[in-house]
Amino acid sequence: MDYKKSKAPVNTVTRNIMDLCEETGNIYETVAIIAKRANQISVQIKEDLSKKLAEFASYNDSLEEVFENREQIEISRYYEKLPKPTLLATQEFIEDKIYYRDPAKEMEAAIVE
């Protein structure tokens, strides 16, 4: 997934709490959903970065030799400029791109019926 194409802001934005909790009805549930998605995004970004940087890894035993590779620097800068995972997750939640469910509520609905 190309996170650079996301509409998420790069800087922190103040949000209206009431707008965020409209869908779930509970701000704590909303925060938990966003936090879990942010963790997923963070892991995915870290894996992508590790794969790209592993291509440039040199396995020398000498600590004296440290090579600066221009491509490595550009890749690192690209990932530094990306919005933070929490901002990406919040934007996805606002745009209804996150699928979530509450098994406890589903059980209650099944018992009532």
Secondary structure, DSSP 8 states (H G I E B T S, - for coil): --GGGS---SS-----HHHHTTTTS-HHHHHHHHHHHHHHHHHHHHHHHHHHHHTT----S-SS-----HHHHHHHHHHHHS--HHHHHHHHHHTT------HHHHHHHHHH-
